Every structure is written in C-alpha cells, then in structure tokens.
Amino acid sequence: MIKFDGEIMIIEKKSKFLGYLLFCQTEDEIKNALTFLKQEHKKATHICWAGRLKSPFYEKAVDDGEPNGTAGRPILNVLQKKEMQNVAIFVVRYFGGVKLGAGGLVRAYSKVAGELVK
C-alpha cells in the first residue's frame, strides 16, 4: 500500500483522470508507486507520470502510450514551473470513448497536475 500525498479526479469528455501526488526521495519510491498503481488500475488505458528529484538530479516524463509529449511532459512542466523537487505526479486515465486530441490531452494532464500542486 502506497500513501499518496494528494489525490484528485477530473472528468473530461467522459474520460476519467485520477491524479496522485507523491513526495519522495528516491527513484525506487517512484517505481514502487508506479507498480502499485498498475496493480490497482489494471483496466486503465494509460498511467502517465513525471517526477523530479533534487539529489541525485533526476527528471523523467512518461506518456505511457499517449501521443508523444501530450501527457508526461505537461505534468513535468507543472512541476518545473512550481520549482518542485522530490516529487512525482501520476495520472491514471480511463478512456471514455471520446478522443480529446493532442491539445485536449495536454490541457487535461496539465489541469490534473496543476490541481494537485495548488
């Protein structure tokens, strides 16, 4: 069981986006949280995420099958703009049958991340 530091749900055009915030110190903590979410959300369409660690320096953004740059990068951009470190944001998406397009995906993933770090 992973204890997340924040959770949110947003629905965009029938797709459900579940956001999870994790304050962490190591890459292993991020990997463990991702493994946990994959077990909890086996039927999810995508689990996109981004993380930043201060020392050793680490930044990663993962789109998990979404079009390149439409999920992980927008999440990472939110963390960078807020100058947050030692943190990861995961967004689990359940596809609702309506395509959002690249712009819609960027807005949705950015919105989830932004709400988590308010």
C-alpha positions in Angstrom: 0.0 0.0 0.0 1.4 3.4 -1.0 0.3 6.5 0.9 -0.1 9.3 -1.6 0.2 13.0 -0.5 -2.7 14.1 -2.7 -5.4 12.6 -4.9 -7.8 14.2 -7.4 -10.3 13.0 -10.1 -11.2 15.1 -13.2 -13.6 14.0 -15.9 -13.0 15.4 -19.5 -15.4 14.3 -22.3 -16.2 11.0 -20.5 -12.5 10.1 -19.8 -11.7 9.8 -16.1 -8.3 11.2 -15.0 -7.2 10.1 -11.5 -4.2 12.2 -10.2 -1.8 11.1 -7.5 0.9 13.2 -5.8 3.8 11.6 -4.1 6.6 13.3 -2.2 9.7 11.1 -2.5 13.4 11.0 -2.1 14.5 8.2 -4.5 13.8 6.8 -7.9 12.8 3.5 -6.2 10.0 5.2 -4.4 8.6 6.4 -7.8 9.0 2.9 -9.3 7.2 1.3 -6.3 4.3 3.8 -6.6 4.0 3.1 -10.3 4.0 -0.6 -9.7 1.3 -0.2 -7.1 -0.9 2.0 -9.4 -0.5 -0.6 -12.2 -1.8 -3.3 -9.9 -4.7 -1.1 -8.6 -5.8 0.1 -12.0 -5.3 -2.9 -14.3 -8.1 -1.8 -16.6 -6.7 1.8 -17.0 -5.9 2.9 -20.5 -2.8 4.9 -19.5 -0.8 5.6 -16.4 1.3 8.7 -17.3 3.7 10.4 -14.9 6.5 12.7 -14.2 9.0 13.0 -11.4 11.8 15.3 -10.2 14.5 14.6 -7.6 17.0 17.0 -6.3 19.9 14.7 -5.4 20.9 12.9 -7.4 19.3 15.1 -10.0 16.5 13.2 -11.8 13.8 14.3 -14.2 11.6 12.0 -16.1 8.3 12.3 -18.0 6.4 9.2 -19.4 3.5 9.3 -21.8 2.6 5.6 -21.5 1.1 5.3 -24.9 -0.5 8.7 -25.2 0.8 10.7 -28.2 4.4 11.9 -27.7 4.6 14.9 -25.4 0.9 15.1 -24.5 0.9 13.6 -21.0 4.2 13.2 -19.2 5.8 16.5 -20.5 2.8 18.7 -19.4 2.9 17.1 -15.9 6.7 17.7 -15.7 6.1 21.3 -16.9 3.8 21.9 -13.9 6.5 20.6 -11.5 9.2 22.7 -13.1 7.1 25.9 -13.1 6.3 25.4 -9.4 10.0 24.6 -8.8 9.0 21.4 -7.0 11.6 18.7 -6.3 11.5 15.3 -4.7 8.0 14.8 -6.1 6.2 12.7 -8.6 2.7 13.0 -10.1 0.9 10.0 -11.6 -2.2 10.4 -13.7 -4.3 7.3 -14.4 -6.6 7.6 -17.4 -9.7 5.6 -18.2 -10.7 6.3 -21.8 -14.3 7.4 -22.1 -14.8 6.8 -25.8 -14.3 10.4 -27.0 -10.9 11.4 -28.4 -9.5 14.6 -26.8 -6.9 15.4 -29.5 -3.4 16.5 -28.6 -4.4 19.9 -27.3 -7.2 18.3 -25.2 -4.8 15.8 -23.7 -2.2 18.5 -22.8 -4.9 20.6 -21.1 -6.3 17.6 -19.2 -3.0 16.3 -17.9 -1.8 19.9 -17.1 -5.1 20.5 -15.2 -4.8 17.4 -13.1 -1.1 18.2 -12.2 -2.0 21.8 -11.5 -4.8 20.9 -9.2 -2.6 18.5 -7.2 0.1 21.2 -6.5 -2.2 24.1 -5.7 
